Amino acid sequence: MSVLCILTNGFEELEAVGTIALFRRAGIQIDVCAISDTKASGRFELTFSDIKNLDDVDYKSYDALFFPGGPHYQKLEQNEYVMSILKYFMEHNKIVAAICAAPTILGRQGYLKDRNYTCFTSMNEDFGGTYVDQYTVSDGNLITGRSAAASIDFAFAFMEKLIGKEKCEEVKASIYY
């Protein structure tokens, strides 16, 4: 299994780093990519350096797409290339996971219509689906998370979708979750 994580300046560190670290603990390949760059700084100035430039990866080769939340969600949503990648993943029924502010991108693109989802509570709009007030919600190929506080639960829901419950439980046990 391989995951494409797309971010840019302003990402929420806890949501990104927590998920990435847990995935690597599980042996899941997760490539972190920045938009038109090889570095990105989070909203609290933690910087990923020497990461992949999104322009240089074959996004079609990945099994899942991951958007961390944070103020960068607006830049992701405004980027036509990122939106074309999201469209590809949705049209090919690949796994798409987004947390906090990032599920609003899915909602505004119409991908939450008739689906169960969660997002940062104050950012919920009428996306045509059912907002569920939980840390994480899975609906088919979509996994959504509510907030930074939900990072670990979100990562494990996403992980279980990728590699199954048994392997996910092993990782949980390894960190005394």
N, C-alpha and C positions, 0 to 999 in steps of 0.2 A: 504494500500500500504506500502511496506517495501523496503528499499534501502540498498544495501551493498556498502559501501565506502571503497576501499582498498588503503592504502598508506604505505609509509615507509619513512625513513629519507631522507630529501631533497624535500618534497612536497611543492607546492606553497600555502602559507597560505591563501592569499586572495581568491583563487579559492575554497579551501576546506572549510574554515570557513564561507565564505559568503553563499555558497550553503547549508551547514549544518544548519546554523542559520535560513535561510529562510524556509527550509523544516520543521524544528521544529516549527516555527511560524505557519505553515500551518497544523500542526498536522500529518505530514508524519513521519513515523518511519524511521530513518536513523541510521544504526549502523556503526560506524567507527572502522575499523580493521587494525591492523598492521601485517606485515609479520613476523611470528615467534616471536612476542613480544607483550607487552601490552602498549607500548609507541612509539611515533615517533616524531621527531623534524623536523620542516620545514626548508626551506633554510635560513630563517631569524631568526632562533632559537626559534620560538614559539613551545612549546612542548604540544602534546596531551599525557596525562598520564592516566593510568587506563582505557585504551580502550580495545576492544576485540582483542584477538589473532586470526588471520585468521584461524589457525589450529583448533580452538575450535568452529567454527560456521558451521551451515548447510547451505551452500551457495545456495542450491537448493530451499530453502524456501523463497528466496527473489524475489521480482517482478522486480527489476532493479539493475543495476550495475553502479557504478560511480567511474571514475578515475580522480582525480584532476591532474593538470599538475605540472611542476617543474622538476628539474633534477632527481628526483626519478623515472621518467618514464623508465629510462634504467634498473633500478633494477626490476621494475615490469615486463618489457618485458623479462628479462633474467630468471625470476622465472617460472619454468615449472608448478607449481601448480596454480599460478595466470593465466597463459595462458590456462590451462585446464578449469578454472572457466569462463574465457571469452568465450572459445569455447562452453561451456554448454549454456551460456546465448544467444549466437548467434544462435546455433542450435535449441534452443527452442523459438526463436523469442521474447525473453524478451527484455526489454528496456536496452540499453547500452548508457551511456553518458560519454564523455571525453572532456577535455578542454586543450587548449594551446599545450603543448608538447605531451600530452597523446593520441590524435587522431592518432599520428604517429604509436603507438602500433597497433591500429586497421588496419592502412594502411599496415604495414609490415606483418600482419597476413592474409591479403587478404580481409578483411571485408569492405573496402571502394571501392572495384571494382564495377563499374557501379552505384555508389552512389554519391550523393551530400554531401559535407562535408566542414569543415573549420578546421584550426589548426593554430598554431603560424606560421605566414607567411613564415619566413625564413626556416622553417623546412618542408615545403611542398615538397614532392617528387612525382614521378609518381606512384601514388597508384592505377591507373586504373579507377579512378572516376573523378568527376568534382569538383575542388576546387572552392569555392564560397567565395569571399572577403567580408564577413559579420561577425558581432560579433558572431552570432549563426546560425546554420543550422540544420534543422530537416529533416530526410529522413527515413520514415518508423519507425523502432524501434531504430534508431540511432539519438542521439543529440550530436552535436559537437560545441565547442566554440573556439574562436580564441586566446584569451589572458586573462591575469588578468583583463584588462580593460573591458572585456566582462562578467565578473563574474555574475553580477546581471541579465543581459539579458539571459545569459546561464541558470542560476538557474530558472528563470521564464519559459523559454521554456521547460525545463526538468519538472518543476512542472506542467505545463499545460498538458503535455503528461500523467502525472501520475494521476492527480485529476480533470482535466477539466478546461476550461476557466473561468467559473463563480467563482470557489473557488480561482483560481489564481488571478483573478481581485480583490477579497476581500483582499488578502494578499498584493497586490500592493497598494491598497488604504490605508491599515493600516500603510504603511511606506512612504506614500506620493510619490510614484513612478510616 
